[in-house]
Amino acid sequence: MNTRPAARWLTLLTISLLTACGTGRWEIAHEDFRSIVAGHPEGTFFADEQVDQLIATLDSVLALPETVKSFRRQGQRYLQGFRWALGKGLVTAEQSHRVGEHLEDLKADHSRHAKMIDEQRRLLVLTPGQVAQNIVGTDTDGTRFTLEEYRGNIVVLIFSGEWCGPCREEYPYQREMLERYKGENVVLLGVNSDDELETAREAKEREQLHYRTWWDGGTDGPISTAWDVWAWPSTFIMDGEGVIRFLNRRAERMSEAVDQLLEETGADGST
């Protein structure tokens, strides 16, 4: 049994405080990048100039005296803010390669923190425009399956849990999507973070959430950890090639994203 009530409480408290105050350390780390991506149409590629600006801004904030003094804490925060900004649009393979090379150069300048920088570089695979990393695990019936099995479909990947109030608020929208996209190449998949498998099973049956779900065994399960999920619910929407196109769309905005992808590929989901 994997219990993390304290971690959950702290996560919810952090989100509440940032929402109430409108700012905080996390928000401050984002402010330096926010203006660069402000107004960028979600689901479209960044211009090379925008990526160059983000890299230059990252360099400038990492050179601040307070960051140099406490690079492990401040540097990680700014690197996360940098990744957050990259998540506001699509990044080409060439742009992603350039960002990766720059982070490799940062390792040379901050060799003591190479492990932390490597982790942030690894998480670039979660950036829109990149092919999603595979998931291998067992569903709530104990059957092993993978994310890659669903290539060719638009995939809405939902990290959720019955313990999470905002997650439960999403259930009606998920049921509506299951009905709305019958016969389309659209698949909902879940990653459940409840500590008890039976809790996940009962919720899926009671709420008629008839889509396949990995059980991750808790909020720090291997899938959530690999996908850098720290807030629930979190969503990733992928096109038929497995490319991440949208992050954290919720409620009606999930359907809006799926409709956009269907329009791009044709009503039957073919290319």
N, C-alpha and C positions, 0 to 999 in steps of 0.2 A: 504493500500500500504506500502510495506516494502522496504525502500531505504537505501543502505549502500555504496554510492559511495566512501566515504573516506576510509572505511574499505577495499574495493576492491583495491583502489589505493595503500594503504599501503601494502597489501598482495603482489601485483604485484611488488612494489618497493623492498620489502624485498627479494623476489625471485630473482629479477634482480641483486641486490647488491651481494647476496651470489654467484650467478652464475658468475658474473664479477670478484669478488675478490677471489673466491675459498675458502674463510673462513669467519668467523664472529662468533658472539656469539653462534648461533645455531650450526655451524660446530664445534666450539671448544667443545661444550658439547658432540658432537658425537665422537670426536677424541679418547677419553678415552675408548670407546667401539668398535671403528671401527676395530682395529687390531684383536680383538677376533673373529669377524664374517667375516673377510676378506676372500674371496674365498670360503665361505660356499655355497654349491650348493643350489640354490633357490628351494623351494618345497620339501626339505628333512629335516628330524628331526635333532635337535641339539643333540649332545652328552651331557650327564649329566655334564661332566667336563666343557663344554663351558658355560652352564647355571651357574655353580658354579663360574666360572671366572667373568661372568657378574655381579653376585651378589656381589662378593668381590670387584670388581672395583667400583660398585655403593657405597658401604660402604666407600671406600677410598676417593672418590670425595666428598661425603657428609660430610666427616670429615675435609675437607680443611678449614682453618681459614676463607677465604672469603665466603665460603658456609655457615658456621655456623653463620657468621655475618649477612648474608642476605639470610636466608634459603628459604623464600617464593619465591624469584626470582631465585636464583642460584639452590636451591634444586629442584624446579619444572623443571628447564631447564635440570638438570641431569636425573631426573626421566623420562622426555620425551625422552632424548637420550637413556636411558635404554630400554624404550619401542620400540624405533626405531630399536635398535639392535635386540630385540626379533622378530621384524617383518621381519628379514632377513632369517629366517628359520621357521621350524615347531616346535611347543612346545607340548610335551606330556601332558596329563591331570595331571600326577604326577608332572612334572616340573612346570606347571602352578600353581598347588596347593602350591608347595614349594615357588614360587615367591610371591604368595598371602600372605602366612604366614609371609614371610620376611617383606613385606610392612606393615603388621599388627604390627610387632615388631617395625618398624620405627615409627609408630604412638605413641607408648609408649615413645619413645625417643624424639619425637617432637610433643608433645600433642597440642601445639598451632597451628600446621599446619595439624591437623588430617583431616580436610575437604579436603584440597588439596591432601593429600596422598590417601584418600579414592577415590577421583575422578580418580587419576592415576591408582589405583587398579581396578576400575570399567572398565576402558578402556582396560584392559588386554583381554576382550572378543573380541577385534578387532585383536588379535594376530593370525597369521597363525597357524593352528593346533587346533583352538578353533571353536566351533559351533557359527555361526553368530547370533547375537541378531535379533529378529524379527523386521520387519518394518510393521506398520499399517498406512495407509493413503489413500488418494484419488488420482486417476490418472487424467490425463488432460481432461478426459471426465466427471469427477465428480463421478466416481465409486470407491467405497471402495475396497481395496484389500490388501493382506499381502504377505510378502516375503516367509513365510512358505508354502504358497500354491504351491510353485515351487520346493519343495523338490522332489528328484528323478531326477532332472535336474542339469547339470552344469550351474551355473548362473554367468553371467558377470554383475556386478552392477556398473553403471557408474554415478558418480556425475558430473554434467555438467551444462552449462547455455549458452544461446545465447550471453550474455554480454561478455563472456570470449573467447578471441582470440584463445588460445591454445585448448580450448574445440572444437571450430569450426573446427580446423585442424584435429580433430579426426573423423569427420563425414564420410569421405570416407571409413575409415577402418571399421567403424560400419556398413555401408551399405554392404561392402564386406562380413562381418561376417554373416549378416542376410541371404545373398544368399548362402554363403559357407556351413552353417550348417542347411540348410533346411532338414527336415526329421530326424535330430539328436536330442538327448535330451540335447539341448543347448539353453539357453534363455538369451537374453539381457534384462536388466531392467535398467531404469534410475531414477535418482533423480534430478529434475530440480530446479535451484536456481534463476531463473528470478523473478523479482518483480511482473511482470504482467503475469497472466495466458495466456492471448491471445498471448503474445510474444512466450511462450513455444509452444502453439498450432501451430502457424504459422510456426515456425522453423521446427517442426517435419514434417509438411505437405510439406513444400517447399523442405526440404532436404531428404524426403522419409525415415525418421527414424521411421519405423513402428514397434517399440517395446514399451512395456508398460512403462509408466513413472509416478512416483509420482511428483506432484507439491508441492515444499517445501516452496514457498512463499518468498524466499530470501536466501541470503547466511548464515543467522543465523536462518534458519528454524529448526523445531524440529528434523527432520531426520538428517540433517547435523550436528547439535549440538550433538545428541546422538552418532553419528559415528565419532566424533572428526575430521571432515573434515575442514581444514583451507586453503587448496589450491585446485584449480580447474584446470583441471579435476583430480579426484581421482577415482581409480578403485579397486574393491574387486572381486576376482574370487573364487567361492565356488564350491565344489564338490557336488555329489548327496546327500550326507548326511548333507549338509548345513555347512560343515567345510570350513573355509577360508583357501585357499591354496596359493594365490598369491596376493600381494598388488601392486597397481600402475603400472601395465603393461599397456603400451600404444602402439599405432600404430600396427605394425606386431607382437609385443611381446604378445599382447592379444591372437591372434590366436595360437601362439606357446604354450602358457599356456593351452589353451583349448585342443589343439591336445595332449598334454602330459596327460591330465586328461582322454581324450577319449581312449588313448592307455592303461592306467591303468585299465579302466573299461570295455573295449571292444568297438568295433566300434559302437554298438547300444546304448551305455551308460548304459548297465546293469552291475550289479556286478557279 
